[in-house]
Structure formats: C-alpha cells, structure tokens
Amino acid sequence: MAVRGDLRVMVALTAALGVGGTLGLVYLLQDSLLFFPQPLIGPGPSPDGRIEEVRLDVDDGVRLHGWLVQGRKRPSPLVLYFGGNAEEVSWLVGSACLPVDWSLLLVNYRGYGRSTGRPSERALFRDALRVYDHAASHADVDGGRIVAMGRSLGSGVAIYLATERPLRGLVLVTPFDSIAAVGQRHYPFLPVRWLLRHPFDSLSRAPAIHAPMISLAAGRDAVIPPVHAARLYERWAGPKRWREFPTADHDSISAEPEFWTMIAAFLRELEAVA
C-alpha cells in the first residue's frame, strides 16, 4: 500500500509539474503568440508631393517610422491607421480608397518595418498618443477631424486612443471585445485571463466612448469570430453602425467590394458634421 501511495503521489506531482511547466511556458512565450513583427515590404513608399516620411522619437529612445499620405484638401481630415498583429502597414499607401480630401497616417508598431523597439500593450498605447499628438499638430492636418481606424489588434489600440484623445470617429475592422476573451476561445484548457500580460480590454472601455463608430466584421473569421465584435458593438455608447461580410474571413475582408465604399461613405458623413 505504501508503494502504491508513493506512486500516486509521484504521478500527481509529475502531472502538476507538467501543467505548471505548460502554464509557465505559455506565460513566457505569450509575446511571440500575440505579436508577429514584420519587415518592411520592399524599400517602402518613396516621399513625393503627396507622401511624407514620418519618423517619431518616443520617450524611451525608440524611433517609430511611417508615412503621411496627404489628401487634396489642406488642412485635411485624417485617418490614423493601426494595423493587425502581423501587419506591416506600408501596403496601404497605394491601396487605401479614401475620399480624396482625406489624408492617411500610417506608422508601424515597434519592431515592425523600420520602427525600433519591442511591442507590448503598454508601449502601443503610449505610442498611439504620441502619433496622435504629432498628427494633430501637423500644419496640413485638421486636428479636429481625426478618425482612428484599427484592424484586428489595432482596434484595441484605436479604442484606447478614443478614451484619451478626441476623435471624430472610429473605423473598426474585425474588432474584438478583449484579447483575453479571444484567447480563451482558442485555448479553453488554459486560464488565459490569469496568464495574460496584454489584455487589450476594449469591452470595458466601450461604454465610455461616445464617438461614432462603424464595425466591419467577417462572417467566416476563425481568428476573431464575429461574436467578439458583436459584444463590443453592444456596449458601444456612441452612434454605431454594423456591417458583417458573410463570406469574408479575417484576412480577406478588405478585398470585399463594399469594404472601402462603406468606409468612404462613413468618412464623408463625419466630414459633413460641423
């Protein structure tokens, strides 16, 4: 009996160590599970009459890099874009179909493209404030007409920004309620909320945001199923609009024929408001 008892203790201890090791490994590796820094696509857009290269030095010695694509109007309303967790944003310089009067500011996250440093929730939030302040003070930007557009992970950054700075509106593409909720869906056997260092809790911020918002969800999104966007939408305090593309997935939504058309219409409505 003593041998069997000792064996049971050893098995239980081994199992506990295995579970503990798995949890510890997930905790240590979560940054690489959430952030996928990408190199610059090719040489990047060359500055010209419409494109201004942007370099921003932030407080901790990190330099952020991106581009301001200027609209026809000066000063112009502006879309400030925050990308997904595996997105290098230079591709949008020639791909975004905005109204001609609108400018577009694209700045890569830390570690992405030519931006230095390492990404984290706290760092991305802090950098978003710095990027906004740079944009609002730019001579060619109408600081009272700035719209934040966030895709996937970037929706969490845009929503945080809306709690700290005035925004004319938000365009949220495949947004989520929180990374904790999405992570728990993908890893139901793990105590995700206990392990997570980067919760990106947009759901708790939504009731305090009164800026207009359009939410664009993908019906076949296996990364962030539409239910997470719907929960966020339900809690949004300001005017809101919902559009779900039933045949789109997480990556293909921007190729939908109505995707940019709906965004452009939303921006024109915001521009018309005094």
C-alpha positions in Angstrom: 0.0 0.0 0.0 2.8 2.4 0.8 4.4 1.7 -2.6 1.1 2.4 -4.3 0.6 5.6 -2.2 4.1 6.8 -3.1 3.4 6.0 -6.8 0.1 8.0 -6.7 2.0 11.0 -5.1 4.7 10.8 -7.8 2.1 10.6 -10.6 0.2 13.6 -9.2 3.4 15.6 -8.7 4.5 14.8 -12.2 1.2 15.9 -13.6 1.2 19.1 -11.6 4.7 19.9 -12.8 3.7 19.2 -16.3 0.7 21.6 -16.1 2.8 24.1 -14.3 5.5 23.9 -16.9 2.9 24.3 -19.7 1.5 27.4 -18.0 4.9 28.8 -17.4 5.9 28.3 -21.0 2.7 30.0 -22.3 3.3 32.9 -19.9 6.9 33.3 -21.1 6.0 32.9 -24.8 2.8 35.0 -25.0 4.5 37.9 -26.6 5.5 35.8 -29.6 2.0 34.3 -29.7 0.4 37.8 -29.9 2.9 40.0 -31.8 4.4 39.0 -35.1 6.7 41.8 -36.2 7.1 42.1 -40.0 9.9 43.5 -42.0 9.3 46.4 -44.4 7.7 45.3 -47.6 10.3 46.2 -50.2 12.0 49.6 -49.9 8.8 51.2 -48.8 7.0 54.2 -50.4 9.2 57.0 -51.6 8.4 60.5 -50.4 6.9 62.7 -53.1 4.5 65.6 -53.3 1.8 63.6 -51.5 3.8 61.2 -49.3 5.8 62.5 -46.4 8.0 60.1 -44.5 7.4 60.2 -40.7 10.0 59.5 -38.0 9.0 59.9 -34.4 11.3 59.6 -31.5 9.4 58.5 -28.4 10.4 58.9 -24.8 12.4 55.7 -24.3 14.7 56.1 -27.3 12.5 54.1 -29.7 12.0 55.6 -33.2 8.7 55.0 -35.0 8.6 55.1 -38.7 5.8 55.6 -41.2 4.2 57.7 -43.9 1.7 60.6 -44.2 -0.3 60.3 -47.4 -1.8 63.8 -47.9 -5.2 64.4 -49.2 -6.3 67.1 -51.7 -7.6 69.4 -49.0 -5.2 71.5 -46.8 -5.6 71.2 -43.8 -7.2 67.8 -44.3 -9.2 65.5 -42.2 -7.1 62.5 -41.3 -7.4 58.7 -40.9 -4.9 57.4 -38.4 -4.4 53.7 -39.1 -3.5 51.0 -36.6 -2.7 47.6 -38.1 -3.1 44.0 -37.2 -0.6 41.9 -35.1 1.2 40.6 -38.3 0.8 43.7 -40.5 3.4 46.0 -41.9 1.4 49.0 -42.9 3.2 50.4 -46.0 1.0 48.3 -48.3 -1.9 50.7 -47.6 -0.1 53.7 -49.1 -1.4 52.9 -52.5 -4.3 50.6 -51.5 -6.5 52.6 -49.2 -9.5 54.0 -51.1 -10.4 57.1 -49.0 -12.2 60.2 -50.1 -9.8 62.5 -52.0 -9.8 65.2 -49.3 -8.7 62.8 -46.6 -5.1 62.2 -45.5 -3.9 58.9 -44.2 -1.2 58.4 -41.5 0.5 55.0 -41.3 3.0 54.3 -38.6 4.4 50.8 -38.0 4.3 49.4 -34.5 7.6 48.9 -32.5 9.6 46.2 -34.2 7.6 46.3 -37.4 9.1 47.7 -40.6 11.7 50.3 -39.7 10.3 51.1 -36.3 12.6 50.1 -33.5 11.9 48.6 -30.1 9.6 45.8 -28.9 5.8 45.8 -28.9 3.6 45.4 -25.9 0.2 46.7 -25.0 1.5 49.5 -22.8 4.0 50.5 -25.5 1.5 50.5 -28.3 -0.9 52.6 -26.2 1.8 55.1 -25.3 2.9 55.3 -29.0 -0.7 55.8 -30.2 -0.9 59.0 -28.1 2.4 60.2 -29.5 1.4 59.6 -33.0 -2.0 61.3 -32.5 -0.3 64.4 -31.0 2.1 64.6 -33.9 -0.8 64.4 -36.3 -3.0 66.9 -34.5 -0.2 69.5 -34.5 0.8 69.0 -38.2 0.2 72.1 -40.3 -1.5 70.1 -43.1 -3.9 68.2 -40.8 -7.2 69.4 -39.4 -6.7 68.4 -35.8 -10.4 68.5 -35.1 -11.2 65.9 -37.7 -9.1 62.8 -36.9 -10.6 59.4 -37.3 -8.9 56.3 -35.9 -9.0 53.1 -38.0 -8.0 49.9 -36.3 -7.8 46.4 -37.8 -7.8 43.4 -35.6 -5.2 44.1 -32.8 -5.2 47.7 -34.0 -8.9 48.0 -33.0 -7.8 47.7 -29.4 -5.2 50.5 -29.9 -7.8 52.7 -31.6 -10.3 52.2 -28.8 -7.7 53.0 -26.2 -6.8 56.2 -28.1 -10.5 57.2 -28.1 -10.5 57.2 -24.3 -7.5 59.6 -24.2 -7.9 61.9 -27.2 -10.8 63.5 -29.1 -11.7 61.5 -32.2 -14.2 62.4 -34.9 -15.0 58.7 -35.3 -13.6 55.2 -35.4 -13.5 52.5 -38.1 -13.1 49.1 -36.5 -12.2 46.2 -38.8 -12.6 42.6 -37.3 -12.5 44.1 -33.8 -12.8 42.1 -30.5 -14.1 42.5 -27.0 -10.8 41.6 -25.4 -7.7 39.5 -26.2 -8.5 37.6 -23.0 -11.9 36.5 -24.4 -10.5 35.6 -27.8 -7.6 33.8 -26.3 -9.9 31.8 -24.0 -11.9 30.7 -27.1 -8.7 29.4 -28.8 -7.2 27.9 -25.6 -10.2 26.7 -23.5 -8.0 24.5 -21.4 -5.8 27.4 -20.1 -6.6 30.1 -17.5 -5.9 32.8 -20.1 -7.0 35.7 -18.0 -4.6 34.8 -15.3 -1.7 34.5 -17.7 -2.2 37.4 -20.0 0.1 40.5 -19.8 -1.6 42.2 -22.7 -5.4 42.0 -22.2 -6.4 44.8 -24.7 -9.7 45.0 -22.8 -11.8 47.0 -25.3 -15.1 45.9 -23.9 -14.5 47.7 -20.6 -13.7 50.9 -22.5 -16.6 50.9 -25.0 -19.3 52.3 -22.6 -17.2 55.5 -22.1 -16.7 56.2 -25.8 -19.3 58.5 -27.5 -17.6 59.0 -30.8 -19.4 57.5 -33.9 -18.2 54.0 -34.9 -18.6 51.6 -37.8 -17.8 48.0 -37.1 -16.8 45.7 -40.1 -16.9 42.0 -39.2 -16.0 38.9 -41.3 -18.6 36.1 -41.2 -16.0 33.4 -41.6 -13.4 34.8 -39.3 -11.8 31.9 -37.5 -9.2 34.2 -35.7 -11.7 36.7 -34.2 -15.2 35.2 -34.7 -17.9 37.9 -35.2 -19.4 37.2 -31.8 -16.5 39.1 -30.2 -17.1 42.1 -32.4 -20.9 41.9 -31.6 -20.2 42.0 -27.9 -18.1 45.2 -28.3 -20.8 46.7 -30.6 -23.5 46.1 -28.0 -21.5 48.0 -25.3 -20.6 51.0 -27.5 -22.0 54.2 -26.1 -21.9 56.4 -29.2 -23.6 56.2 -32.6 -22.8 53.0 -34.2 -23.1 51.0 -37.5 -22.7 47.3 -38.1 -21.7 45.5 -41.3 -20.9 41.8 -41.5 -19.4 40.4 -44.7 -20.8 36.8 -44.6 -18.3 35.2 -46.9 -15.1 37.0 -45.8 -12.5 35.7 -43.4 -10.1 37.6 -41.2 -7.6 38.4 -43.9 -9.8 38.7 -46.9 -12.3 41.3 -45.6 -10.5 44.3 -47.1 -10.9 42.7 -50.6 -14.7 42.7 -50.3 -16.2 45.1 -53.0 -18.1 47.2 -50.4 -15.3 47.4 -47.8 -13.8 50.7 -48.9 -17.0 52.0 -50.2 -18.6 51.8 -46.7 -15.6 53.3 -45.1 -15.6 56.2 -47.5 -19.3 56.9 -47.0 -18.8 56.9 -43.2 -15.9 59.4 -43.5 -18.0 61.7 -45.8 -20.7 61.7 -43.2 -18.3 62.6 -40.4 -16.7 65.3 -42.5 -20.2 66.9 -43.1 -20.8 67.2 -39.4 -19.9 70.7 -38.1 
